[in-house]
Amino acid sequence: MKAVVTVVGKDRTGIIAKVSGLLYENNINILDIAQTIMQDVFTMITLIDTTNSSLDFSELKAALEKAGEELGVAITLQHEDLFNSMHRI
């Protein structure tokens, strides 16, 4: 299954390291990643593949939200189907 992770918050060191490390530790592959800093606001969107994940979707969502709290940023996890359904006629 593919999913989208978004991260938004005040820029600081370690955000990418923490998020990518959490994904790595749970055998989740990053398929694509884009990040930028708008003034002092960090933004990142990541497409991931959770096929081999050691966590189910709700556990991963909770782990990412906890990491976000530790970093002082908002991290959301959304299933790929949410985006696919927007484009169906």
PyMOL commands that set and color helices and strands:
alter all, ss='L'
color gray80, all
select helices_A, chain A and resi 15-25+57-71+80-86
alter helices_A, ss='H'
color red, helices_A
select strands_A, chain A and resi 2-10+29-38+41-49+73-79
alter strands_A, ss='S'
color yellow, strands_A
deselect
rebuild
show_as cartoon
